[in-house]
Amino acid sequence: MAEARVVLVVGASGAAAARIAERAATAAPGFGAVGLSRRVPDGVGSWIAADLLDAAGLARALSARPDITHVVYASRAPHAESGVEDVGGNLAMLRNLLDAAEASLPRFAHIHLVQGGKWYGMHIGPYRTPAREDDPRHMPPNFYYDQQDLVSERRRGKAWAWTASRPGFVLDVVPGRARNMVSTLGAYAAICRELGLPFDFPGKPGAWEALLEVTDAALLADGVLWMLGEPRCADRAFNVANGDCFRWRELWPHLAELFGLRVGAVRTMPLARWMADKAPVWERVRARHGLVLPLERVADWAFADFFLGLEWDVLSSMAAARAAGFTGSVDTWAMFTEQIAGYRAARVLPPA
Protein backbone atom coordinates (compact mmCIF):
# COMPACT_ATOMS: atom_id res chain seq x y z
CA MET A 1 0.00 0.00 0.00
CA ALA A 2 1.23 3.48 -0.82
CA GLU A 3 1.02 4.70 2.79
CA ALA A 4 3.15 1.88 4.20
CA ARG A 5 6.29 2.93 6.04
CA VAL A 6 9.30 0.80 5.17
CA VAL A 7 12.07 1.19 7.72
CA LEU A 8 15.70 0.63 6.80
CA VAL A 9 17.53 -0.39 10.01
CA VAL A 10 21.22 0.35 9.55
CA GLY A 11 23.53 -1.77 11.66
CA ALA A 12 20.65 -4.21 12.06
CA SER A 13 22.80 -7.06 13.37
CA GLY A 14 23.57 -5.06 16.53
CA ALA A 15 21.74 -5.64 19.81
CA ALA A 16 19.52 -2.55 19.82
CA ALA A 17 18.93 -2.44 16.08
CA ALA A 18 17.94 -6.11 15.82
CA ARG A 19 15.01 -5.55 18.16
CA ILE A 20 13.97 -2.41 16.27
CA ALA A 21 13.95 -4.35 12.99
CA GLU A 22 11.99 -7.18 14.55
CA ARG A 23 9.39 -4.84 16.03
CA ALA A 24 9.00 -2.93 12.77
CA ALA A 25 8.58 -6.14 10.79
CA THR A 26 6.20 -7.98 13.09
CA ALA A 27 4.63 -5.85 15.79
CA ALA A 28 4.14 -2.33 14.47
CA PRO A 29 1.03 -1.72 12.31
CA GLY A 30 1.82 0.09 9.09
CA PHE A 31 5.55 -0.64 9.22
CA GLY A 32 7.83 -2.99 7.34
CA ALA A 33 11.56 -3.49 7.88
CA VAL A 34 14.72 -3.93 5.84
CA GLY A 35 18.05 -4.59 7.51
CA LEU A 36 21.42 -3.26 6.37
CA SER A 37 24.89 -4.40 7.39
CA ARG A 38 28.10 -5.42 5.68
CA ARG A 39 27.14 -9.10 5.82
CA VAL A 40 23.73 -10.72 5.60
CA PRO A 41 23.12 -12.90 8.69
CA ASP A 42 21.83 -16.42 8.24
CA GLY A 43 18.10 -16.99 8.38
CA VAL A 44 16.94 -13.38 8.06
CA GLY A 45 14.25 -11.84 5.91
CA SER A 46 14.60 -8.65 3.91
CA TRP A 47 18.21 -7.44 4.00
CA ILE A 48 20.71 -5.24 2.17
CA ALA A 49 24.43 -5.99 2.27
CA ALA A 50 26.45 -2.76 2.00
CA ASP A 51 29.48 -1.06 3.51
CA LEU A 52 28.76 2.39 4.94
CA LEU A 53 32.27 3.52 3.98
CA ASP A 54 31.69 2.63 0.31
CA ALA A 55 29.59 5.60 -0.82
CA ALA A 56 29.02 4.45 -4.40
CA GLY A 57 28.23 0.87 -3.41
CA LEU A 58 25.84 2.07 -0.71
CA ALA A 59 23.92 4.25 -3.16
CA ARG A 60 23.62 1.33 -5.61
CA ALA A 61 22.37 -0.95 -2.86
CA LEU A 62 19.69 1.49 -1.69
CA SER A 63 18.50 2.16 -5.23
CA ALA A 64 17.22 -1.42 -5.34
CA ARG A 65 14.70 -0.55 -2.58
CA PRO A 66 12.97 2.68 -3.62
CA ASP A 67 10.07 1.79 -1.29
CA ILE A 68 12.13 2.66 1.82
CA THR A 69 10.67 5.66 3.63
CA HIS A 70 12.36 5.76 7.04
CA VAL A 71 15.94 5.11 8.14
CA VAL A 72 17.02 4.09 11.63
CA TYR A 73 20.75 4.58 12.06
CA ALA A 74 22.19 2.37 14.81
CA SER A 75 25.67 1.71 13.47
CA ARG A 76 28.98 2.68 15.10
CA ALA A 77 32.58 2.53 14.08
CA PRO A 78 34.63 -0.04 16.03
CA HIS A 79 35.52 1.23 19.49
CA ALA A 80 37.04 0.23 22.79
CA GLU A 81 35.73 1.14 26.25
CA SER A 82 37.99 4.19 26.51
CA GLY A 83 35.09 6.62 26.16
CA VAL A 84 36.38 8.59 23.15
CA GLU A 85 35.10 7.07 19.92
CA ASP A 86 36.05 7.62 16.28
CA VAL A 87 34.43 10.92 15.31
CA GLY A 88 35.71 10.95 11.73
CA GLY A 89 34.71 7.38 10.99
CA ASN A 90 31.27 7.69 12.54
CA LEU A 91 30.59 10.94 10.73
CA ALA A 92 31.73 9.57 7.36
CA MET A 93 29.42 6.55 7.62
CA LEU A 94 26.39 8.69 8.40
CA ARG A 95 27.21 11.23 5.70
CA ASN A 96 27.49 8.47 3.09
CA LEU A 97 24.14 7.08 4.22
CA LEU A 98 22.43 10.48 4.01
CA ASP A 99 23.89 11.07 0.54
CA ALA A 100 22.65 7.68 -0.62
CA ALA A 101 19.20 8.12 0.94
CA GLU A 102 18.65 11.51 -0.66
CA ALA A 103 19.90 10.30 -4.04
CA SER A 104 18.32 6.84 -4.17
CA LEU A 105 15.16 6.85 -2.03
CA PRO A 106 12.38 8.91 -3.61
CA ARG A 107 10.09 8.38 -0.59
CA PHE A 108 12.73 9.19 2.05
CA ALA A 109 10.87 10.97 4.87
CA HIS A 110 12.71 10.45 8.15
CA ILE A 111 16.06 9.48 9.66
CA HIS A 112 16.42 8.42 13.27
CA LEU A 113 19.72 8.34 15.16
CA VAL A 114 20.16 5.90 18.04
CA GLN A 115 22.46 7.74 20.45
CA GLY A 116 23.07 7.01 24.14
CA GLY A 117 23.95 8.29 27.58
CA LYS A 118 27.41 9.31 26.42
CA TRP A 119 25.67 12.36 24.92
CA TYR A 120 25.58 13.71 28.48
CA GLY A 121 29.15 12.71 29.32
CA MET A 122 28.20 9.80 31.58
CA HIS A 123 31.51 8.17 30.58
CA ILE A 124 33.54 11.18 31.74
CA GLY A 125 32.33 11.93 35.25
CA PRO A 126 29.42 13.32 37.28
CA TYR A 127 26.86 15.35 35.35
CA ARG A 128 23.51 16.93 36.11
CA THR A 129 20.82 14.31 36.70
CA PRO A 130 18.23 13.51 35.69
CA ALA A 131 19.69 14.59 32.36
CA ARG A 132 17.41 16.50 30.00
CA GLU A 133 17.66 16.56 26.24
CA ASP A 134 18.53 20.27 26.11
CA ASP A 135 21.30 20.13 28.73
CA PRO A 136 24.58 21.81 27.68
CA ARG A 137 27.05 19.66 25.79
CA HIS A 138 30.30 18.54 27.37
CA MET A 139 33.76 19.27 25.99
CA PRO A 140 34.15 17.40 22.66
CA PRO A 141 35.01 15.05 21.08
CA ASN A 142 31.68 13.27 21.01
CA PHE A 143 30.61 11.77 17.70
CA TYR A 144 26.93 12.03 18.65
CA TYR A 145 27.26 15.82 18.52
CA ASP A 146 28.81 15.80 15.07
CA GLN A 147 26.22 13.39 13.72
CA GLN A 148 23.24 15.34 15.07
CA ASP A 149 24.70 18.59 13.79
CA LEU A 150 25.10 16.96 10.36
CA VAL A 151 21.48 15.81 10.09
CA SER A 152 20.17 19.09 11.53
CA GLU A 153 22.09 21.11 8.97
CA ARG A 154 21.19 18.80 6.07
CA ARG A 155 17.52 18.84 7.03
CA ARG A 156 17.13 22.59 6.42
CA GLY A 157 14.84 23.21 3.48
CA LYS A 158 14.18 19.47 3.02
CA ALA A 159 10.94 17.53 3.26
CA TRP A 160 12.38 14.83 5.51
CA ALA A 161 12.73 15.06 9.30
CA TRP A 162 15.09 13.64 11.91
CA THR A 163 14.73 12.31 15.45
CA ALA A 164 17.14 10.80 17.96
CA SER A 165 16.80 8.44 20.92
CA ARG A 166 19.08 8.47 23.95
CA PRO A 167 18.77 5.16 25.81
CA GLY A 168 20.75 4.02 28.80
CA PHE A 169 22.65 0.75 28.69
CA VAL A 170 20.57 -1.38 26.30
CA LEU A 171 19.80 -4.87 27.60
CA ASP A 172 18.40 -7.81 25.67
CA VAL A 173 18.79 -11.56 25.25
CA VAL A 174 21.27 -11.75 22.37
CA PRO A 175 23.21 -15.04 22.44
CA GLY A 176 26.69 -14.60 21.02
CA ARG A 177 26.95 -10.88 21.73
CA ALA A 178 29.39 -10.64 24.62
CA ARG A 179 29.01 -6.88 25.16
CA ASN A 180 25.89 -7.38 27.22
CA MET A 181 25.34 -6.65 30.90
CA VAL A 182 23.22 -9.71 31.71
CA SER A 183 25.29 -12.39 29.99
CA THR A 184 28.53 -10.92 31.33
CA LEU A 185 27.26 -10.84 34.92
CA GLY A 186 25.88 -14.34 34.43
CA ALA A 187 29.24 -15.66 33.30
CA TYR A 188 30.96 -13.98 36.25
CA ALA A 189 28.42 -15.56 38.61
CA ALA A 190 28.87 -19.02 37.07
CA ILE A 191 32.63 -18.80 37.51
CA CYS A 192 32.21 -17.65 41.13
CA ARG A 193 29.95 -20.62 41.79
CA GLU A 194 32.31 -23.08 40.09
CA LEU A 195 35.16 -21.85 42.28
CA GLY A 196 33.06 -21.93 45.45
CA LEU A 197 33.28 -18.17 45.89
CA PRO A 198 30.69 -15.63 47.02
CA PHE A 199 29.18 -13.17 44.58
CA ASP A 200 31.56 -10.28 45.28
CA PHE A 201 30.83 -6.94 43.66
CA PRO A 202 33.94 -6.34 41.53
CA GLY A 203 33.19 -2.71 40.68
CA LYS A 204 34.18 0.50 42.38
CA PRO A 205 32.81 1.50 45.81
CA GLY A 206 31.10 4.58 44.43
CA ALA A 207 29.35 2.49 41.78
CA TRP A 208 27.89 0.29 44.53
CA GLU A 209 26.02 3.34 45.87
CA ALA A 210 25.24 5.33 42.70
CA LEU A 211 21.90 5.37 40.91
CA LEU A 212 21.85 3.63 37.54
CA GLU A 213 19.24 3.19 34.82
CA VAL A 214 19.06 0.83 31.85
CA THR A 215 16.87 0.43 28.77
CA ASP A 216 15.16 -2.75 27.69
CA ALA A 217 15.79 -3.25 23.96
CA ALA A 218 12.11 -3.90 23.23
CA LEU A 219 11.18 -0.64 24.98
CA LEU A 220 13.76 1.22 22.91
CA ALA A 221 12.29 -0.29 19.75
CA ASP A 222 8.82 0.86 20.76
CA GLY A 223 10.17 4.33 21.48
CA VAL A 224 11.93 4.59 18.14
CA LEU A 225 8.89 3.47 16.17
CA TRP A 226 6.78 5.93 18.15
CA MET A 227 9.14 8.76 17.13
CA LEU A 228 8.95 7.72 13.50
CA GLY A 229 5.17 7.96 13.55
CA GLU A 230 4.56 10.93 15.86
CA PRO A 231 4.72 14.35 14.12
CA ARG A 232 5.40 16.12 17.44
CA CYS A 233 8.76 14.35 17.60
CA ALA A 234 10.15 15.80 14.37
CA ASP A 235 13.62 17.31 14.68
CA ARG A 236 13.95 16.45 18.37
CA ALA A 237 15.83 14.02 20.59
CA PHE A 238 14.26 12.02 23.40
CA ASN A 239 15.61 10.00 26.31
CA VAL A 240 14.31 6.42 26.35
CA ALA A 241 14.90 4.54 29.60
CA ASN A 242 12.95 1.96 31.57
CA GLY A 243 11.55 4.68 33.80
CA ASP A 244 12.95 3.41 37.08
CA CYS A 245 16.47 3.17 38.52
CA PHE A 246 18.46 1.03 40.93
CA ARG A 247 21.59 0.89 43.05
CA TRP A 248 23.86 -2.12 42.73
CA ARG A 249 23.84 -2.46 46.52
CA GLU A 250 20.10 -3.22 46.31
CA LEU A 251 19.99 -5.21 43.06
CA TRP A 252 23.12 -7.30 43.76
CA PRO A 253 21.48 -9.52 46.43
CA HIS A 254 18.58 -10.16 44.03
CA LEU A 255 21.03 -11.20 41.32
CA ALA A 256 22.93 -13.38 43.78
CA GLU A 257 19.70 -15.20 44.62
CA LEU A 258 18.89 -15.71 40.94
CA PHE A 259 22.38 -17.11 40.34
CA GLY A 260 22.27 -19.33 43.42
CA LEU A 261 25.10 -17.56 45.23
CA ARG A 262 25.64 -15.88 48.57
CA VAL A 263 26.31 -12.16 48.48
CA GLY A 264 29.94 -11.21 48.90
CA ALA A 265 31.72 -7.94 49.57
CA VAL A 266 32.57 -4.89 47.51
CA ARG A 267 35.94 -6.12 46.27
CA THR A 268 37.18 -3.93 43.44
CA MET A 269 39.08 -5.95 40.86
CA PRO A 270 39.36 -5.11 37.16
CA LEU A 271 37.70 -8.08 35.51
CA ALA A 272 39.60 -7.61 32.26
CA ARG A 273 42.68 -8.66 34.24
CA TRP A 274 41.26 -11.01 36.88
CA MET A 275 39.14 -13.03 34.46
CA ALA A 276 41.81 -13.34 31.78
CA ASP A 277 42.71 -16.88 32.89
CA LYS A 278 39.17 -18.15 33.62
CA ALA A 279 38.31 -19.74 30.26
CA PRO A 280 39.19 -23.25 31.56
CA VAL A 281 36.85 -22.71 34.51
CA TRP A 282 34.08 -21.70 32.13
CA GLU A 283 34.74 -24.76 29.98
CA ARG A 284 34.10 -26.98 32.99
CA VAL A 285 30.78 -25.23 33.54
CA ARG A 286 30.00 -25.42 29.85
CA ALA A 287 30.71 -29.14 29.62
CA ARG A 288 28.65 -29.97 32.72
CA HIS A 289 25.56 -28.07 31.58
CA GLY A 290 25.81 -28.44 27.80
CA LEU A 291 26.25 -24.71 27.19
CA VAL A 292 26.66 -23.64 23.59
CA LEU A 293 29.12 -20.72 23.63
CA PRO A 294 32.74 -20.17 24.67
CA LEU A 295 33.47 -17.51 27.26
CA GLU A 296 34.61 -14.86 24.79
CA ARG A 297 31.15 -14.90 23.20
CA VAL A 298 29.33 -14.63 26.52
CA ALA A 299 31.25 -12.05 28.56
CA ASP A 300 32.99 -8.77 27.77
CA TRP A 301 35.10 -8.02 30.85
CA ALA A 302 36.24 -4.58 29.70
CA PHE A 303 32.58 -3.63 29.28
CA ALA A 304 31.87 -4.93 32.78
CA ASP A 305 34.68 -2.79 34.19
CA PHE A 306 33.04 0.20 32.49
CA PHE A 307 29.48 -0.25 33.74
CA LEU A 308 30.57 -1.40 37.22
CA GLY A 309 32.98 1.51 37.50
CA LEU A 310 30.59 4.46 37.16
CA GLU A 311 30.81 6.11 40.57
CA TRP A 312 28.18 8.77 39.84
CA ASP A 313 24.47 8.72 39.13
CA VAL A 314 23.52 7.77 35.57
CA LEU A 315 19.95 8.94 35.18
CA SER A 316 17.92 10.71 32.50
CA SER A 317 14.55 12.45 32.53
CA MET A 318 11.64 10.94 30.62
CA ALA A 319 9.58 14.12 30.99
CA ALA A 320 9.94 15.22 27.35
CA ALA A 321 8.89 11.84 25.97
CA ARG A 322 5.96 11.63 28.38
CA ALA A 323 4.79 15.11 27.41
CA ALA A 324 4.90 14.13 23.74
CA GLY A 325 2.84 11.00 24.35
CA PHE A 326 5.19 8.07 24.96
CA THR A 327 3.95 5.95 27.87
CA GLY A 328 6.20 2.87 27.69
CA SER A 329 8.04 1.64 30.79
CA VAL A 330 9.72 -1.54 32.06
CA ASP A 331 10.29 -2.89 35.58
CA THR A 332 14.08 -3.23 35.64
CA TRP A 333 14.23 -5.88 38.36
CA ALA A 334 11.70 -8.03 36.48
CA MET A 335 13.64 -7.45 33.25
CA PHE A 336 16.85 -8.81 34.79
CA THR A 337 14.95 -11.88 36.00
CA GLU A 338 13.39 -12.48 32.60
CA GLN A 339 16.60 -11.98 30.64
CA ILE A 340 18.60 -14.30 32.88
CA ALA A 341 15.89 -16.90 32.25
CA GLY A 342 16.17 -16.19 28.53
CA TYR A 343 19.91 -16.80 28.50
CA ARG A 344 19.39 -20.02 30.42
CA ALA A 345 16.74 -21.18 27.96
CA ALA A 346 19.19 -20.50 25.13
CA ARG A 347 21.82 -22.60 26.96
CA VAL A 348 24.17 -19.65 27.23
CA LEU A 349 24.09 -19.50 31.05
CA PRO A 350 23.84 -22.49 33.38
CA PRO A 351 20.68 -23.21 35.39
CA ALA A 352 20.36 -21.99 38.96
N, C-alpha and C positions, 0 to 999 in steps of 0.2 A: 504494500500500500504506500501511496506517495508520502503520507505523513509519518511513516515509521522512522524512528531514530536508530541509526546503525552506529554503534560505538566502536571505534578503534582503540584498543587498550595496548599501549606501547610499553614494552617491558613486561608482557603478560605472563611470563614464566616466574616472575617474582612473587613473593608471599602476598603482599597487599593487592597487586594487580590481578593475580589469579582469581581472587575472590570477587573482585569487581567484574571481571569478564564473566565469571559464572553467574553472578546475580543478574547482569545485563542480559545474558542469553536465556536464562530460565525463570527468573523470578520477578522481573520488572516489566509490567505491561507496556507495550509500545516500544520496547527496546530490542535490539539485536546486538550481537557482539562479534568482533573480529579481533583476533590477537595478532601482535607483531613482536617478533624477536629475531635475533640472528639465526637461530635454529628452530625448526618446528618440532615441538615435543611429540612423543609417541601418543597415539590415541586421542588426539584433540580434534575439534571440529574445524570451524573456519579460522584460517591462519594465514598470515603473510610473513615470509622470511625476508628480512632486509637488515642491513647494517646502517645504523643511524649516522655513522661517519662517512658513508658513501652517498653523497647527495644525489648524484645522478641515478644510482641504482634504487634509492629510496623513492624518488619521484616516479620511476618506471613501475615499481611495485605498487604504489598507491593508485596509479592510473588504472590498474586492473579492477579497482573497487570504487567506481564513481558514486556508489550508493552511500558511502560513509558520510555521516553528518556531524558526528561528535568525536573528539579525540581526548582520551585520558592518558596523560603522560606520567608514567610511574617508573621511568628508567633512570639509572644513575651510572656514572662512570665508576670503574673499580676504585675502591677506597679501603683504607685501613680504619682502625678505631682511634686515630689520632685527633679527630675533630675537624681538621681542615681538609676539605675535599677539593677535587680538581675543578676549579672554576672554568678554565678554558675548555676542557673536554666536555663538561656538562652543558655549557652554553652552546658549543658547536653542535652537539647532538640535537638540542631543542631548535636551534636556528634552522638546521637542515630539515627537520620535521615540519616546521612552520612553512618554509619555502615550498616543500613538496605538497603540503596540504592546500596551500593557496593556489598552486599551479595545477594540481591534479584532481582536486575534489570539488566539483561544481556545487555541491550541497553543503560544503563545510560551514558550520554554524557556531561551533563552540569548542574551545580547548580547555581542559582542566589539568592543573598541575597538582600532583600529590607531593606535598612538602613534608614538614615535620617539626618537632619541637626545637630542632637546632635553629629554626628561624629566630627564636627568642634568645639564643645563646645558652641553652641549657647544658651544652657540652663544655662551656667555658667556666662558669661559676654562678653564684647566686644572681637571680634576676627577679624583677617584680612579679609576684604571683597573687591571684591567678592571672596569667598572661592574657592580654587582649590583643585582638588582631591589629589594632592601630598603635600598639606600643612602639616606642622609638627603636630603631635598628641598633645592633651592636657594631663595634668596629669590624669592618670586613677584613679578610675575605669571608664570603658566605654565598655559595653558588645559587641558593634560593633567591637572594636579592637580585642577582644578575638575570636570572631566568624570568622572574616576575616583571622586572623592568623591561625586558625584551618584549614580552607579550603585551604589556600595557602600552608600550610605544607603538608596536605594530598594529594594535587594535584600532588606533585612532583613524577615524574616517572609514572603517570597515564595517561590514554587516555582521561579522561574527563577534562573539563575546568570549571572555575568559572567566574562570573561577579557579580557586585553589583551596585545598583542604590541608589542615595542619593537625594530623593525629599525633598521639603520644607513641610510645613503643607499640608496634602493631603485633598482635599475638594471634596465632591460628595454628591448626593442626596441619603441618606441611612436612610429611616424612621426607627425609633427605636434605632438608634445608637446615643446616646446623646453626645458622645465625637466628636463633629463636629462643626466647626466654624460657618457655616451658620445657622444651626438649633438653636444653642445656642444664637447667636445674634438675630435671629428672635423671640425667646421666650422672650428675654430681651426687645425687642422693643414692643412686644404685651403687656407685663406687664406695660411698661411705658405708652402706649396708654390707657390701661384700667384705669390707675390711673390718667390720665390727666397730665402726666409729659412730659417734653421735652426729647429728645434722648441724654442724657448726655453721655459723654465718661467716662466709669468707670475705665479705665486703668491708668497707670502711666504717668506723664507729658512727660517723655522722650520717651515713646512708641508712643505718639501722633505725635512726630516729626520724629521718626526713619524710615528708609526704611525697607520694609518687602516684602517677596515674598511667593507665595504659589504654589501648584502643583495640577492641575486638575487630578482627578483619572484616567480618560480616557487617558490623555496624558502620565501619568506614565505607564499605561498598554501598550501603544504603544511603549514607550521607553524600557520597559522590553522585550517585544517580539522582538524588533529590536536587542537588545543585544544578545538574544538567537540565532538569525539567522545571525549575522554579525561576521565573523571570526576575524576582526580587534579588536573586543571588548574582546577577550579571556583574562582572568586573569587580568582584569582591573575594576576599579570602575568609574562611571560617575554620575555627578549631573544631575538631571532631574527636571527642574522648568518651570513655564509657559513662562519664557523669558522676562517678564517685572517685575516691582515692583511698590509699592505704599506707601504712607504715610497715616496713619489713618486720619490725619487732612484734607486730600483731598478726601479720599473715604467716610468718615463718613457722610458728607452732602448728597452724592449720596445714601447711605443706608437709611438715614433718609427719603429722598424723596420716596424711594421704600416702606418703611414701613408706610408712611403717617404721619410722625412726624416732628416737628420742631427741628432743631439742638439745643442741649443744650451746656453745658460747659464741660471742662475737670474737672471731679469731682471724684477723685480717691476713690473708695470704693470696698473692696474685695467682689466680688459677692458671694463667698461661704458663707459669713456671712450675707450679706444684702439681699440675695434672699432666705435664709433658710425658711422664713415664707410666701413665695409668692405662694405656691401651691393653696390655695383657690382663689387667684386672677386669676391664670391660669385656674382653673376649671370654673370660670365664662366665660372666653373667650372661653374655649372649648365647654361649653354648648351652647353658643350663636351661634357659627359657625359650630357646629357638628364636631369638631376635634376628631381625633381617638386615640391620645396618651396622657398619663399623663405627667406631667412636667419632672419627673425623666427620661423619655425615650426620651425627646426632648433636654434638656439642661444639660450640664456638667459645673457647675459654677467654679469648681477648674481648669478645662481646660481653661475656659475663663480668669481667673486670670493669668494663665500662658501666653497665647498668647497676652493678652492686657498689660502685664507687662514687655515686652522685651524692654528695654530702649536703645538698640543699634541696628545698622543695622543688618539685617538677610538677607544675599544675597550671592548667589553662582554663579560661572562662568559656562556658558554653552559652553565655547570654546572647551573643549576636545570632547564633544559629537558632536558639529558641525563639527569639523575637521574629526571625524570618520564617518560622514555621516547622523547624525540624524537631521532632519529639523523641527520637531514638535514644535508648540508653541500655546499658548492660551492667548486671551485677558482677563486679570483678572477681569476688571470691568464688561465686558459682562458675564463672568462666574458667578460672584455673582448674577447678574440680572437673569440669566437662572436658577440657582440653587434655588434662592428664589421662583421663579415661580414653580419649580419642587416640592418643599416642600408644596406650596399652593395647587397644583394639587393633591398631595397625602393626603390632609386634615391634614397635620401636623402643618402648620402655617396658621393663619387666612388671609383672603383676605385684600387687601390694604384698 
